[in-house]
Amino acid sequence: MTEFCNSVDALAGRVADGVTLAVPPDYSGCAMAAVRGLIRHGVCGLRLLGVPQIGFQGDMLIGAGCVATLETAALTLGEYGPAPRFTAAIKTGRIQMRDSTCPAIHAGLQAAEKGIPFMPLRGILGSDVLAHRGDWKTLENPFGNDDPLVVLPAIRPDVSLFHAALADRQGNVWIGVRRELMLMAHASSESMVTVEAVTDVDLLGDERYAPGTLPGLYVTAIAEAPRGAWPVGLARRYEPDARHLREYVELAATEEGFQRYLNSFVLNSEQDADVSA
C-alpha cells in the first residue's frame, strides 16, 4: 500500500545510503524538491542511474558528494552548457563513471520489468562503449548464422525517484506520456514520487487519465510538492526558471560558488516552502 508522506523531506529520508537510484532527464519529471531533501539528509554512496540521461539533479547530487557511481547515456545541462560539478568530479576521479547509451539503459530496465536476466541489443556492436563494459556480452543469435548480438544484464534499481502532476488517494500517479517513468517504476524495488497535487478522483477509473496512470501497486511513497520540479520546470504546468538555472551554472563553476548555492537554495529548508508559495 502506498504511503503518503507528510513532507518532501520525510520522503527523501526513506532513501538509504548506497542504493541504486534511478532518475529521469530534465524534460521528464524531475523531483527537484526531493533531490534538495536528499542533499539536506546527507545521503551518500549513491549509484545514480540516468534514465536514459540526466541533468541538473545529477550535477547537484554529484557536487554535494552524494554519488559514488554514475551510469547514464549523458549528463548535460543542455542549452546551459556542460555540467560543472560532474566535470570536476570526473577530472578528479571522485566518482566512477559507467558509460552507457539510451537504448542500453532502456533495454536493461525492460529486462528487469519482464523479470528476465538480460536483454539482447544489436546497435552497440563495434562501439567504444561496448569495449569498456565488461558486464555486456556478445553472443551469436541462436536462431541465425553469423548474427552477433550484445546481451545486457537486467537493471534493477533499488529506488526510482520522480515528480508528476497528479496522484489520487489510492496511490495511483498520472504520468501522461512519460512512459520512461512507468518503466523505471516497473523495474525498481521501490518508487518515491512527488506530485503537484493529490486528487479525490480515481485516476484509473477515469478514461481521461487511466492510459497515462501508473498504478499504486508500483508506488511506494508519495509526497505532495507544489512546483516540486522547480527550477527545471514541468511540461504543461510551468516553464524552467531560466534565470535561476543560469545562476546555478555560474555559481557551480567553482567549488566555493557551488557551496554558496547550496547554502542559499538547498540547505535552507525554508527555500522549498518559498518556491511553493
MOZIDA-V496580 format. One record per residue. N is the residue number from 1. RES is the residue in one small letter. SS is DSSP state (H for helix, E for strand, - for the rest). PSI is psi in radians with two decimals (* if undefined). Layout:
n: <N & N>
res: <RES & RES>
ss: <SS & SS>
psi: <PSI & PSI>
This chain:
n: <1 & 2 & 3 & 4 & 5 & 6 & 7 & 8 & 9 & 10 & 11 & 12 & 13 & 14 & 15 & 16 & 17 & 18 & 19 & 20 & 21 & 22 & 23 & 24 & 25 & 26 & 27 & 28 & 29 & 30 & 31 & 32 & 33 & 34 & 35 & 36 & 37 & 38 & 39 & 40 & 41 & 42 & 43 & 44 & 45 & 46 & 47 & 48 & 49 & 50 & 51 & 52 & 53 & 54 & 55 & 56 & 57 & 58 & 59 & 60 & 61 & 62 & 63 & 64 & 65 & 66 & 67 & 68 & 69 & 70 & 71 & 72 & 73 & 74 & 75 & 76 & 77 & 78 & 79 & 80 & 81 & 82 & 83 & 84 & 85 & 86 & 87 & 88 & 89 & 90 & 91 & 92 & 93 & 94 & 95 & 96 & 97 & 98 & 99 & 100 & 101 & 102 & 103 & 104 & 105 & 106 & 107 & 108 & 109 & 110 & 111 & 112 & 113 & 114 & 115 & 116 & 117 & 118 & 119 & 120 & 121 & 122 & 123 & 124 & 125 & 126 & 127 & 128 & 129 & 130 & 131 & 132 & 133 & 134 & 135 & 136 & 137 & 138 & 139 & 140 & 141 & 142 & 143 & 144 & 145 & 146 & 147 & 148 & 149 & 150 & 151 & 152 & 153 & 154 & 155 & 156 & 157 & 158 & 159 & 160 & 161 & 162 & 163 & 164 & 165 & 166 & 167 & 168 & 169 & 170 & 171 & 172 & 173 & 174 & 175 & 176 & 177 & 178 & 179 & 180 & 181 & 182 & 183 & 184 & 185 & 186 & 187 & 188 & 189 & 190 & 191 & 192 & 193 & 194 & 195 & 196 & 197 & 198 & 199 & 200 & 201 & 202 & 203 & 204 & 205 & 206 & 207 & 208 & 209 & 210 & 211 & 212 & 213 & 214 & 215 & 216 & 217 & 218 & 219 & 220 & 221 & 222 & 223 & 224 & 225 & 226 & 227 & 228 & 229 & 230 & 231 & 232 & 233 & 234 & 235 & 236 & 237 & 238 & 239 & 240 & 241 & 242 & 243 & 244 & 245 & 246 & 247 & 248 & 249 & 250 & 251 & 252 & 253 & 254 & 255 & 256 & 257 & 258 & 259 & 260 & 261 & 262 & 263 & 264 & 265 & 266 & 267 & 268 & 269 & 270 & 271 & 272 & 273 & 274 & 275 & 276 & 277>
res: <m & t & e & f & c & n & s & v & d & a & l & a & g & r & v & a & d & g & v & t & l & a & v & p & p & d & y & s & g & c & a & m & a & a & v & r & g & l & i & r & h & g & v & c & g & l & r & l & l & g & v & p & q & i & g & f & q & g & d & m & l & i & g & a & g & c & v & a & t & l & e & t & a & a & l & t & l & g & e & y & g & p & a & p & r & f & t & a & a & i & k & t & g & r & i & q & m & r & d & s & t & c & p & a & i & h & a & g & l & q & a & a & e & k & g & i & p & f & m & p & l & r & g & i & l & g & s & d & v & l & a & h & r & g & d & w & k & t & l & e & n & p & f & g & n & d & d & p & l & v & v & l & p & a & i & r & p & d & v & s & l & f & h & a & a & l & a & d & r & q & g & n & v & w & i & g & v & r & r & e & l & m & l & m & a & h & a & s & s & e & s & m & v & t & v & e & a & v & t & d & v & d & l & l & g & d & e & r & y & a & p & g & t & l & p & g & l & y & v & t & a & i & a & e & a & p & r & g & a & w & p & v & g & l & a & r & r & y & e & p & d & a & r & h & l & r & e & y & v & e & l & a & a & t & e & e & g & f & q & r & y & l & n & s & f & v & l & n & s & e & q & d & a & d & v & s & a>
ss: <- & - & E & E & E & - & - & H & H & H & H & H & - & - & - & - & - & - & - & E & E & E & E & E & - & - & - & - & - & - & - & H & H & H & H & H & H & H & H & H & H & - & - & - & - & E & E & E & E & E & E & - & - & E & - & H & H & H & H & H & H & H & H & - & - & - & E & E & E & E & E & E & - & - & E & - & - & H & H & H & - & - & - & H & H & H & H & H & H & H & H & H & - & - & - & E & E & E & E & - & - & H & H & H & H & H & H & H & H & H & H & H & H & H & - & - & - & E & E & E & E & - & - & - & - & - & - & H & H & H & H & - & - & - & - & - & E & E & E & E & - & - & - & - & - & - & - & E & E & E & E & E & E & - & - & - & - & - & E & E & E & E & E & E & E & E & E & E & - & - & - & - & E & E & - & - & - & - & H & H & H & H & H & H & H & H & H & - & - & E & E & E & E & E & E & E & E & E & E & - & - & - & H & H & H & - & H & H & H & H & - & - & E & E & - & H & H & H & - & - & E & E & E & E & - & - & - & - & - & - & - & - & - & E & - & - & - & E & - & - & - & H & H & H & H & H & H & H & H & H & H & - & - & - & H & H & H & H & H & H & H & H & H & H & H & - & - & - & - & H & H & H & H & H & H & H & ->
psi: <2.37 & 2.36 & 2.37 & 1.99 & 2.60 & -0.07 & 2.82 & -0.66 & -0.61 & -0.70 & -0.80 & -0.57 & -0.22 & -0.19 & 2.03 & 2.79 & 2.51 & 0.06 & 2.79 & 2.02 & 2.06 & 2.29 & 2.64 & 3.02 & 2.98 & -0.52 & -0.03 & -1.19 & 1.34 & 2.21 & 1.19 & -0.63 & -0.68 & -0.62 & -0.75 & -0.63 & -0.72 & -0.74 & -0.74 & -0.63 & -0.23 & 0.49 & 2.52 & 2.89 & 0.35 & 2.47 & 1.69 & 2.29 & 2.10 & 2.28 & 1.62 & -0.14 & -3.14 & 2.72 & -2.12 & -0.70 & -0.64 & -0.74 & -0.70 & -0.80 & -0.69 & -0.80 & -0.58 & 0.01 & 0.38 & -0.25 & 2.33 & -0.71 & 2.44 & 2.21 & 2.11 & 2.83 & -0.46 & 2.63 & 1.91 & 2.61 & 0.31 & -2.25 & -0.25 & -0.12 & -2.96 & 2.73 & 1.92 & -0.72 & -0.58 & -0.82 & -0.77 & -0.69 & -0.65 & -0.75 & -0.61 & -0.10 & 0.40 & -0.42 & 2.71 & 2.27 & 2.23 & 1.67 & 2.47 & -2.98 & 2.84 & -0.89 & -0.60 & -0.74 & -0.77 & -0.70 & -0.76 & -0.72 & -0.66 & -0.63 & -0.79 & -0.70 & -0.68 & -0.11 & 0.52 & 2.77 & -0.35 & 2.96 & 2.34 & 2.64 & 2.51 & -0.55 & -0.26 & 0.09 & 2.30 & 0.00 & 2.76 & -0.51 & -0.79 & -0.66 & -0.40 & 0.18 & 1.68 & -0.32 & -0.06 & 2.30 & 2.56 & 2.32 & 2.92 & 2.47 & 2.06 & -0.20 & 0.09 & 2.82 & 2.43 & 0.89 & 1.36 & 2.61 & 2.69 & 2.36 & 2.29 & 2.33 & 2.63 & 2.47 & 2.01 & 1.51 & 2.60 & -0.71 & 2.36 & 2.41 & 2.11 & 2.99 & 2.50 & 2.95 & -0.62 & 2.50 & 2.78 & 3.12 & -0.27 & -0.04 & 0.07 & 2.50 & 2.21 & 2.07 & -0.06 & -2.26 & 0.03 & 1.34 & -0.39 & -0.49 & -0.67 & -0.73 & -0.80 & -0.84 & -0.72 & -0.64 & -0.32 & 2.69 & -0.65 & 2.69 & 2.20 & 2.22 & 2.30 & 2.59 & 2.69 & -0.68 & 2.77 & 2.26 & 2.70 & -0.20 & 2.36 & 1.83 & -0.62 & -0.31 & 0.00 & 2.12 & -0.50 & -0.56 & -0.50 & -0.76 & -0.45 & 0.44 & 2.27 & 2.09 & 2.56 & -0.32 & -0.53 & 0.10 & 2.05 & -0.79 & 2.56 & 2.45 & 2.36 & 2.26 & 1.46 & 2.33 & 0.62 & -0.21 & -0.11 & 2.39 & 0.09 & -0.25 & 2.91 & 2.20 & 2.32 & 0.15 & -0.96 & 2.60 & 2.78 & 2.57 & 1.53 & -0.70 & -0.73 & -0.71 & -0.68 & -0.67 & -0.72 & -0.86 & -0.73 & -0.80 & -0.72 & -0.05 & -0.42 & 2.71 & -0.70 & -0.75 & -0.68 & -0.71 & -0.64 & -0.69 & -0.82 & -0.78 & -0.62 & -0.65 & -0.10 & -0.99 & -0.40 & 1.73 & -0.29 & -0.25 & -0.73 & -0.60 & -0.64 & -0.70 & -0.68 & -0.36 & *>
